[in-house]
Amino acid sequence: PMEWYMEYEVLHDRPGILGDIATFLGLMGVNIIMINGIAGGKRGLLLDCNDSTRMVTLKNAFAKACSIQLTAFRKPDFIDRISLKHGKIIHQDANVPRTYSFIREDLGMLVDFLGELILNQKPVIGLRGMPRVGKTEATIAACVYANKKWVLISS
């Protein structure tokens, strides 16, 4: 299966807009794997369709829609999947591109984020933050999630 990530912002909220989108996707032969609200007025969808021509047609049609504004239409990366799973956007530091910001309430999302990094790469990860907010626990949980050995240096 070929997966796609679609994200849109609702411009004119009205009853039935999600139903209209789902119906159109169904008519185009596209399966919805996952859907979630990811920020105020934004929704993200993980879609499944093996026909890339059909997906280009879909993208062009949604780009012309009046009630929504398409903000993303691409192959999904692990950040898209985590954002969908947790219903929040992972914020990247504008000045330091490989720096991400999480708050204490987002520890579950941090565990998934670190776990995916550790699973697919061999990263060196630095965490900074206030004492006793869960940095060490999140790192250990991420290593368990990824089923990988780890070396943890904590100060």
KOLVO-529247 format. One line per field, with one value per residue: chain; residue number from 1; x, y, z of N, C-alpha, C in turn. Coordinates in Angstrom, 3 decimals, decimal comma. Atoms other than C-alpha are relative to their C-alpha. Last residue first. Layout:
! residues N
c	(A; ...)
k	(NUM; ...)
n_X	(X; ...)
n_Y	(Y; ...)
n_Z	(Z; ...)
ca_X	(X; ...)
ca_Y	(Y; ...)
ca_Z	(Z; ...)
c_X	(X; ...)
c_Y	(Y; ...)
c_Z	(Z; ...)
This chain:
! residues 155
c	(A; A; A; A; A; A; A; A; A; A; A; A; A; A; A; A; A; A; A; A; A; A; A; A; A; A; A; A; A; A; A; A; A; A; A; A; A; A; A; A; A; A; A; A; A; A; A; A; A; A; A; A; A; A; A; A; A; A; A; A; A; A; A; A; A; A; A; A; A; A; A; A; A; A; A; A; A; A; A; A; A; A; A; A; A; A; A; A; A; A; A; A; A; A; A; A; A; A; A; A; A; A; A; A; A; A; A; A; A; A; A; A; A; A; A; A; A; A; A; A; A; A; A; A; A; A; A; A; A; A; A; A; A; A; A; A; A; A; A; A; A; A; A; A; A; A; A; A; A; A; A; A; A; A; A)
k	(155; 154; 153; 152; 151; 150; 149; 148; 147; 146; 145; 144; 143; 142; 141; 140; 139; 138; 137; 136; 135; 134; 133; 132; 131; 130; 129; 128; 127; 126; 125; 124; 123; 122; 121; 120; 119; 118; 117; 116; 115; 114; 113; 112; 111; 110; 109; 108; 107; 106; 105; 104; 103; 102; 101; 100; 99; 98; 97; 96; 95; 94; 93; 92; 91; 90; 89; 88; 87; 86; 85; 84; 83; 82; 81; 80; 79; 78; 77; 76; 75; 74; 73; 72; 71; 70; 69; 68; 67; 66; 65; 64; 63; 62; 61; 60; 59; 58; 57; 56; 55; 54; 53; 52; 51; 50; 49; 48; 47; 46; 45; 44; 43; 42; 41; 40; 39; 38; 37; 36; 35; 34; 33; 32; 31; 30; 29; 28; 27; 26; 25; 24; 23; 22; 21; 20; 19; 18; 17; 16; 15; 14; 13; 12; 11; 10; 9; 8; 7; 6; 5; 4; 3; 2; 1)
n_X	(-0,687; 0,890; -0,827; 0,633; -0,936; -0,313; -0,874; -1,420; -0,644; -0,753; 0,909; 0,816; -0,890; -0,198; 1,217; 0,004; -1,087; 0,403; 1,046; -0,630; -0,948; 0,192; 1,121; 1,170; -0,134; 0,045; 1,254; -0,206; 1,238; -0,194; 1,109; -0,449; -0,246; -0,813; -1,331; -0,418; 0,326; -0,913; -1,371; -0,121; 0,021; -1,336; -0,947; 0,184; -0,427; -1,466; -0,423; 0,336; -1,005; -0,263; 1,234; 0,218; 0,321; 1,097; 0,437; 1,447; 0,400; 0,107; 0,917; -0,838; -1,408; -0,234; -0,592; -1,427; -0,573; -1,315; -1,118; -0,748; 0,877; 0,185; 0,288; 1,339; 0,951; 0,081; 0,696; 1,416; 0,553; 0,359; -1,211; -0,112; -0,288; -1,324; 0,395; -1,035; -1,276; -0,957; -1,258; -1,256; 0,143; 0,295; 1,169; 1,003; -0,626; 0,052; 1,402; 0,445; -0,693; 0,593; 1,334; -0,263; -0,334; 1,244; 0,740; -0,509; 0,010; -1,129; 0,408; -0,576; 0,800; -0,919; 0,469; -0,966; 0,167; -0,724; 0,530; 1,248; -0,190; -1,381; -0,233; 0,003; 0,389; 0,054; -0,612; -0,486; 0,344; -1,067; -0,636; -1,276; 0,314; 0,555; -1,115; -0,817; 0,736; -0,071; -1,384; -0,240; 0,722; -0,809; -1,214; -0,136; 0,334; 1,425; 0,518; 1,408; 0,202; 1,400; 0,547; 0,743; 0,327; 0,740; 0,412; -0,081; 0,636; -0,694; 0,821)
n_Y	(-0,802; -0,979; -0,811; -1,211; -0,524; -1,411; -0,256; -0,217; 1,288; 0,364; -0,075; 1,209; 1,119; -0,016; 0,532; 1,445; 0,588; -0,018; 1,014; 1,322; 0,183; 1,260; -0,130; 0,799; 1,272; -0,148; -0,454; -0,986; -0,532; -0,826; -0,881; -0,527; -1,408; 0,163; -0,587; -0,143; 1,182; 1,067; -0,394; 0,100; 1,412; 0,548; -0,715; 0,495; 1,407; 0,006; -0,347; 1,144; 1,051; 0,710; 0,692; 1,166; -0,384; 0,752; -0,441; 0,090; -0,124; 1,355; 0,909; 1,206; -0,381; -0,705; -1,310; -0,034; -1,299; -0,066; -0,192; -1,243; -1,145; -0,745; 0,895; 0,570; -1,106; -0,285; 1,112; -0,056; -1,130; 0,458; 0,344; -0,264; 1,295; 0,574; 1,184; 1,002; -0,492; 1,092; -0,360; 0,420; 0,099; -1,291; 0,025; -0,945; -1,326; -0,585; -0,277; -1,158; -1,184; -0,303; -0,536; -1,338; -0,863; -0,288; -0,922; -1,357; -0,726; 0,438; 0,121; 1,146; 0,600; 0,948; 1,314; 0,773; 1,449; 0,835; -0,125; -0,741; -1,349; -0,134; -1,431; -0,620; -1,410; -0,697; 0,864; -0,800; 0,442; -0,236; 1,279; 0,068; 0,029; 1,311; 0,952; -0,227; 0,515; 1,467; 0,383; -0,293; 1,001; 1,217; -0,196; 0,885; 1,415; 0,232; 1,182; -0,289; -1,441; -0,317; -0,917; -1,166; -0,885; -1,186; -0,835; -1,434; -0,908; -1,275; -1,207)
n_Z	(-1,016; -0,612; -0,883; -0,495; -0,979; -0,072; -1,141; 0,263; -0,265; 1,202; 1,144; -0,136; 0,334; 1,454; 0,621; -0,242; 0,788; 1,406; 0,195; -0,087; 1,109; 0,702; 0,931; -0,363; -0,716; -1,452; -0,577; -1,051; -0,567; -1,183; -0,358; -1,282; -0,298; -1,206; 0,101; 1,395; 0,793; -0,409; 0,349; 1,459; 0,371; -0,248; 0,852; 1,368; 0,013; -0,035; 1,353; 0,853; -0,199; 1,254; 0,393; -0,857; -1,371; -0,604; -1,316; -0,158; -1,397; -0,545; 0,689; -0,014; 0,116; 1,266; -0,248; 0,289; 0,345; -0,638; 0,916; -0,200; 0,202; -1,244; -1,123; 0,156; -0,140; -1,435; -0,668; 0,378; -0,754; -1,339; -0,734; -1,438; -0,609; 0,257; 0,762; 0,266; -0,525; -0,080; 0,657; -0,625; -1,454; -0,636; -0,883; 0,494; 0,052; -1,343; -0,337; 0,780; -0,523; -1,303; 0,290; 0,548; -1,135; -0,717; 0,869; -0,241; 1,269; 0,819; 1,400; 0,701; 1,062; 0,607; 0,418; 0,761; -0,062; 0,972; 1,350; 0,100; -0,529; -0,464; -0,087; -1,321; 0,076; -1,282; -1,002; -1,123; -1,350; -0,972; -0,294; 0,726; 1,431; 0,329; -0,057; 1,194; 1,157; -0,054; 0,308; 1,418; 0,788; -0,087; 0,799; 1,149; -0,185; 0,189; -0,679; -0,280; 0,177; 0,282; -0,991; 0,459; -1,121; 0,423; -1,125; 0,234; -0,951; 0,065; 0,000)
ca_X	(23,614; 22,373; 24,316; 22,237; 23,725; 21,061; 20,039; 17,136; 13,585; 12,337; 9,644; 12,140; 14,540; 11,724; 10,733; 14,334; 14,429; 11,016; 11,980; 15,220; 13,513; 10,507; 9,985; 12,064; 14,595; 13,806; 14,813; 17,452; 17,601; 20,437; 20,103; 22,909; 21,150; 21,492; 18,659; 15,297; 14,296; 16,078; 14,308; 10,979; 11,405; 12,406; 9,205; 7,004; 8,448; 8,114; 4,454; 3,806; 5,679; 3,512; 1,966; 5,482; 6,145; 7,945; 10,177; 12,160; 15,682; 17,074; 16,332; 17,924; 16,520; 12,910; 12,770; 10,519; 7,110; 5,468; 1,845; -0,786; -3,503; -1,402; -1,574; -1,815; 1,202; 3,117; 2,339; 3,289; 6,567; 7,309; 7,128; 4,073; 4,344; 2,858; -0,171; 0,067; -1,774; -4,919; -7,308; -10,876; -14,390; -13,911; -12,206; -9,763; -6,715; -8,933; -9,504; -5,813; -4,801; -7,413; -6,243; -2,657; -3,866; -5,600; -2,407; -0,502; -2,685; -1,822; -4,059; -3,970; -4,540; -3,261; -5,372; -4,658; -7,144; -6,596; -9,043; -7,006; -4,331; -3,996; -7,580; -7,331; -7,741; -6,174; -6,220; -8,655; -8,950; -8,908; -11,088; -11,907; -15,541; -14,323; -12,138; -15,080; -17,329; -14,741; -14,370; -18,128; -18,572; -15,884; -17,726; -21,101; -22,044; -20,199; -16,818; -15,651; -11,864; -11,068; -7,342; -6,060; -3,512; -3,050; -0,432; -0,160; 0,419; 1,102; 0,000)
ca_Y	(14,518; 11,634; 9,522; 6,782; 4,090; 2,183; -1,222; -1,256; -2,601; 0,650; 1,084; -0,010; 2,655; 5,214; 4,249; 4,795; 8,231; 9,236; 8,148; 10,149; 13,323; 13,039; 16,536; 16,090; 18,852; 21,494; 20,864; 19,573; 16,457; 15,491; 12,615; 10,845; 8,941; 5,426; 5,510; 3,902; 2,516; 5,220; 7,996; 6,166; 5,655; 9,287; 10,517; 7,883; 8,713; 12,454; 11,987; 10,195; 12,930; 15,655; 16,959; 17,776; 20,076; 19,220; 21,298; 19,982; 20,874; 19,677; 22,952; 25,318; 28,819; 27,873; 25,276; 22,407; 21,958; 18,556; 19,133; 17,660; 15,024; 12,276; 9,654; 12,213; 14,163; 10,899; 9,822; 13,203; 13,155; 9,661; 10,846; 10,721; 11,035; 14,387; 16,675; 19,527; 22,789; 22,276; 25,114; 24,120; 25,440; 26,727; 23,720; 24,449; 22,844; 19,870; 19,159; 19,502; 17,140; 14,586; 14,675; 14,197; 11,289; 9,641; 9,866; 8,304; 5,177; 2,858; 4,649; 4,742; 7,924; 9,271; 12,282; 15,475; 18,044; 21,698; 24,121; 24,513; 21,868; 18,180; 17,002; 13,350; 10,922; 7,519; 4,894; 6,660; 4,615; 6,274; 4,930; 8,372; 8,017; 7,142; 10,239; 12,343; 10,800; 11,382; 15,038; 15,589; 13,842; 16,043; 19,128; 17,871; 20,688; 23,909; 25,389; 27,874; 27,952; 24,493; 23,861; 20,867; 18,111; 15,138; 12,446; 9,734; 5,995; 3,547; 0,000)
ca_Z	(35,131; 33,050; 30,599; 29,051; 26,877; 25,071; 23,846; 21,450; 21,585; 19,998; 22,657; 25,348; 24,112; 24,105; 27,663; 28,795; 27,171; 28,526; 32,041; 31,878; 30,649; 32,969; 34,399; 37,542; 36,915; 34,285; 30,725; 28,409; 26,324; 24,017; 21,611; 19,810; 17,110; 15,812; 13,321; 12,554; 15,948; 17,947; 16,071; 16,267; 20,010; 20,523; 18,876; 20,535; 23,974; 23,305; 22,311; 25,571; 27,448; 25,880; 29,123; 30,326; 27,379; 24,158; 21,870; 18,935; 17,842; 14,511; 12,694; 15,240; 14,661; 13,904; 16,701; 15,628; 17,177; 17,044; 16,056; 18,314; 17,976; 19,545; 16,792; 14,011; 15,236; 15,680; 12,119; 10,652; 12,623; 11,290; 7,714; 5,496; 1,712; 0,845; 0,896; 3,383; 4,118; 2,014; 2,767; 3,504; 2,899; -0,648; -2,246; -5,097; -3,434; -2,543; -6,241; -7,108; -4,296; -5,356; -8,959; -7,764; -5,598; -8,553; -10,562; -7,636; -7,756; -4,851; -2,360; 1,440; 3,430; 6,740; 7,561; 9,468; 10,634; 11,451; 13,107; 16,281; 16,006; 15,170; 14,741; 13,869; 10,999; 10,395; 7,653; 5,336; 2,151; -1,268; -4,084; -5,498; -4,413; -0,924; -0,729; -1,893; 0,754; 3,485; 2,479; 2,366; 5,715; 7,256; 5,986; 7,203; 9,557; 8,795; 9,535; 6,928; 6,678; 8,068; 7,810; 5,924; 6,259; 3,965; 4,477; 1,833; 2,047; -0,773; 0,000)
c_X	(-1,000; 0,772; -0,892; 0,951; -0,583; 1,110; 0,352; 0,758; 1,492; 0,679; 0,697; -0,964; -0,736; 0,904; 0,132; -1,226; 0,034; 1,061; -0,423; -1,022; 0,597; 0,950; -0,198; -1,213; -1,365; 0,194; 0,118; -1,360; 0,361; -1,340; 0,360; -1,027; 0,705; 0,385; 0,818; 1,413; 0,607; -0,214; 0,982; 1,394; 0,145; 0,080; 1,408; 1,017; -0,131; 0,535; 1,526; 0,435; -0,281; 1,005; 0,191; -1,239; -0,352; -0,247; -1,210; -0,362; -1,522; -0,351; -0,145; -0,848; 0,943; 1,478; 0,345; 0,493; 1,513; 0,663; 1,289; 1,127; 0,656; -0,885; -0,354; -0,391; -1,435; -0,986; -0,174; -0,795; -1,486; -0,567; -0,407; 1,378; 0,198; 0,064; 1,291; -0,609; 1,135; 1,338; 0,976; 1,187; 1,287; 0,035; -0,164; -1,238; -0,995; 0,630; -0,107; -1,442; -0,471; 0,606; -0,689; -1,327; 0,318; 0,265; -1,300; -0,701; 0,430; 0,127; 1,231; -0,569; 0,751; -0,837; 1,165; -0,575; 1,073; -0,323; 0,707; -0,449; -1,335; 0,334; 1,388; 0,094; -0,016; -0,409; -0,134; 0,526; 0,587; -0,492; 1,165; 0,752; 1,259; -0,326; -0,476; 1,193; 0,822; -0,715; 0,128; 1,392; 0,207; -0,654; 0,892; 1,278; 0,187; -0,285; -1,510; -0,619; -1,408; -0,144; -1,423; -0,481; -0,743; -0,360; -0,671; -0,451; 0,293; -0,750; 0,860)
c_Y	(0,767; 0,778; 1,096; 0,693; 1,339; 0,254; 1,476; 0,145; 0,062; -1,362; -0,501; -0,097; -1,331; -1,147; -0,048; -0,639; -1,515; -0,659; -0,079; -1,099; -1,402; -0,252; -1,253; 0,209; -0,651; -1,368; 0,104; 0,458; 1,032; 0,541; 0,766; 1,073; 0,227; 1,399; -0,428; 0,533; 0,071; -1,250; -1,134; 0,405; -0,202; -1,464; -0,578; 0,623; -0,577; -1,429; 0,005; 0,231; -1,232; -1,138; -0,834; -0,796; -1,259; 0,560; -0,817; 0,330; 0,047; 0,005; -1,395; -1,137; -1,196; 0,320; 0,659; 1,426; -0,086; 1,285; 0,060; 0,067; 1,339; 1,235; 0,774; -0,845; -0,502; 1,140; 0,264; -1,069; 0,174; 1,130; -0,355; -0,345; 0,251; -1,435; -0,648; -1,152; -0,995; 0,555; -1,144; 0,553; -0,375; -0,065; 1,335; 0,074; 1,069; 1,391; 0,654; 0,378; 1,262; 1,272; 0,435; 0,686; 1,426; 0,960; 0,429; 1,036; 1,451; 0,767; -0,352; -0,054; -1,142; -0,814; -0,807; -1,362; -0,643; -1,470; -0,827; 0,164; 0,714; 1,392; 0,195; 1,510; 0,556; 1,445; 0,622; -0,973; 0,953; -0,425; 0,111; -1,308; -0,117; -0,136; -1,399; -0,954; 0,147; -0,631; -1,520; -0,455; 0,196; -1,131; -1,245; 0,140; -0,781; -1,476; -0,081; -1,257; 0,423; 1,520; 0,337; 0,814; 1,198; 0,798; 1,241; 0,716; 1,453; 0,996; 1,264)
c_Z	(0,829; 1,046; 0,539; 0,966; 0,411; 1,000; -0,005; 1,312; -0,326; 0,130; -1,267; -1,181; 0,108; -0,440; -1,520; -0,652; 0,163; -0,875; -1,460; -0,254; 0,000; -1,153; -0,850; -0,906; 0,243; 0,661; 1,503; 0,492; 1,051; 0,456; 1,257; 0,334; 1,334; 0,462; 1,211; -0,184; -1,395; -0,847; 0,287; -0,468; -1,494; -0,422; 0,157; -0,956; -1,410; -0,050; -0,092; -1,434; -0,853; 0,162; -1,270; -0,401; 0,783; 1,394; 0,455; 1,436; 0,076; 1,481; 0,607; -0,572; -0,078; -0,212; -1,334; 0,214; -0,135; -0,476; 0,811; -1,018; 0,262; -0,145; 1,267; 1,209; -0,118; 0,257; 1,499; 0,742; -0,327; 0,856; 1,427; 0,547; 1,494; 0,509; -0,469; -0,785; -0,201; 0,475; 0,234; -0,778; 0,720; 1,524; 0,721; 0,896; -0,457; 0,037; 1,375; 0,321; -0,721; 0,599; 1,284; -0,330; -0,458; 1,165; 0,669; -0,882; 0,228; -1,317; -0,828; -1,411; -0,664; -0,971; -0,550; -0,321; -0,856; 0,224; -1,053; -1,443; -0,153; 0,516; 0,579; -0,160; 1,415; -0,252; 1,384; 1,043; 1,032; 1,379; 0,968; 0,275; -0,857; -1,475; -0,384; -0,042; -1,273; -1,196; -0,044; -0,422; -1,493; -0,797; 0,019; -0,799; -1,301; 0,238; -0,191; 0,604; 0,388; -0,068; -0,418; 1,183; -0,566; 1,246; -0,560; 1,262; -0,339; 0,890; 0,000)
